[in-house]
């Protein structure tokens, strides 16, 4: 069974924009980490823009659905919506915010990995998702490092 790659593009754009929104919220909440979260938000918006550009070219490419479960992305987007909604009503503890961000980066990296796994052929769409795996791993590493910094050193 095959599915248009456009559906994957749409869900990933939504995911990246929701991550950016979450990070902008965290930048507002935690002034000691404002620049850190603002940079991550910018990165996520940049990812969304690149995915959207690629979508215009590759939206009709058929993608083997058995190689990737679109539901994983949809679940992640739902979880992001819930976290954002919760944070809009109650500021999280700094450590909880970092732990949630780390979890989300790892989940999004796993989604991108699932898109590219078992794809020996190279094409620009798959290569874009492969590069995003590396970006999400980088974000997760940066979050882990920042999270371990004492607040007075982080500012």
N, C-alpha and C positions, 0 to 999 in steps of 0.2 A: 504494500500500500504506500502511496506517495502523497505528499502534502506540499502545497506551494511554500517555498522558502519565505515568501512574503509574510506568512503568519508568524514565523519565528522572528523575522525582522521587527514586526509590529510589537510583539511581546517584549523583545529586548530593548527597544526604544522606550517603551513604557517603564521597564525596570530601571534603566539608567536614569531616566528623568525622576523617578520616585526616589532613587538613591540620592540624587542631587538635592531634591527637596528636603529629604531627611537631614543631609549634611548641612544645608543652610539653616535648618532649625537648630541643629546642635551648635553651629557657629554663634547663633543668637543667645543660646542658653549658657554656653561656657566661654566666657570672654577670655579665659586663660588659654583656650584652645581655638579661638576664633579663626586665626589664619590657617591652622591645620585643617579644620573642617571646610573652610572656604575653598582651599586648594582642591580638596577631594571633590567638593561639589562642582567646581569648574571642570575637573577631569571627567566626572560623570556626564556633564552636559556635552563635553567634547566627544565622548564615546557615543552618546545618543545622536549627535550631529553626523558622525561618521557612519553609523549604522543606517541612519535615514538616507544619506547620500547613496550608500550601497544598495539600499532597498529599491531605489528608483531604477537601478540597472538589473537587479537580480530577482525581483519580486515574483516572476513567473517561472523561475527555475524549480523543477520538481525535486523534492527532498524526501529520502526514504524515512517515513515516519517511524518505522521500527527501530531506527538508529537513534531516535531522539523523541522523548515523550514531551510534547508541548505542555502537558499538564504541570510538569515541574516548574516551568517559567510562570505559568498562570498562578500556581500556588505561591510562588515567591512574591509575585506582584500583589497578591491578596494579603500576604503577611506584611509586606511593606506598607500597604494601605492601612492596615490595623495599627502598626507601630506608629506611623505618622499621626493618625487620628488620636491615638492615646497620648502621644507627646504634645500634641496641640492643646490638650486639656490638662496635662500634668507633666511638669518638667522631670525627666528621669534623673536618677543619681548618675554622676559622671561615669563611674565604673560600669553601671548597667548600660549606659549609652555606648560605651566602647565595646562592651561584650556583644551587644546587639549588632553594632556596625561590623564587627569582626565576623560574626555568624553570617550576616547578609553578604559580605564580600566573599566568604568561602562558598556559600550557596550559589552566588552568581558565577563565580569561577567554575564551579562544578557544572552548572548549566552550559556554559560556553564549552567546557571540555567535552560534555556529552554531544554537543553539536558537531565537534570536530573529530571525535574518536572514530577509528576505523575508516577514515577518509584519506587514503594514501594519495589520491589525486589532489593536485593543488589547483585551486581557482581563487580568484580575488575574494569571493564571498567567504569561503571557508578560511582563507588566510586572515581575513579580518577577524573572524571569531577566534582563530588561534592566537592572534596578537592580544585579544581581549582576555584570554586565559592568563597570559603573562601580566597584564595590567591589574587584574583582580588579585592575583597572588601578590603583586607589589603593594597594592592598597592594603591587603590583609597584613603584610609584614610591617608596613608603616603604622597601622593601627595598633598592632601588638607592641611595637616599640614605644609609641606615644602613651599608650595606656599604662605602661610600667613606669613612666616618669612620674616623680612626685609633682604635685600641682605647682609648687613654687619654681621648679626647674622647667616645667612645661611652658610657662608663660613667657 
